[in-house]
Amino acid sequence: MAARRRVWIHRAATGACVLLAVPGVLWWKDSILFVILLSLATQAWTSYGAAEAADDSELRRELEQIRNLLEQRRSDGG
């Protein structure tokens, strides 16, 4: 998935949590289950976001390309 798309997915999820927090705050006395589910969903999404942030496969590919280019220059010039 493209990085830009990931950013918008996370922003949309943040917006949804904020919007759902309003009724959660207003009616928490009447619906403890709603607040619990909202809290669990927010924690799950945070964990997903942290996993996305920890994914360094793209960075490793770029570093490998740089390493290969440097080795190629050494072998061509030396």
VENMOVEN-V780560 format. One line per field, one symbol per residue. ss: DSSP state (~ for helix, > for strand, _ for the rest). phi: phi as a letter, one per 40 degrees, with the letter a starting at -180 (. if undefined). burial: b if it has 9 or more other C-alpha atoms within 8 Angstrom, else e. Layout:
# VENMOVEN-V780560
ss=???
phi=???
burial=???
This chain:
# VENMOVEN-V780560
ss=__~~~~~~~~~~~~~~~~~~~~~~~~_____~~~~~~~~~~~~~~~~~~~~~~~__~~~~~~~~~~~~~~~~~~~~~_
phi=.cccccdcccccccccccccccccccbcccacdccccccccccccccccccccccbccccccccccdccccccccccb
burial=eeeeebeeebeebeeebeebbebbeeebeebeebbeebeeebeebeeebeeeeeeeeeeeeeeeeeeeeeeeeeeeee
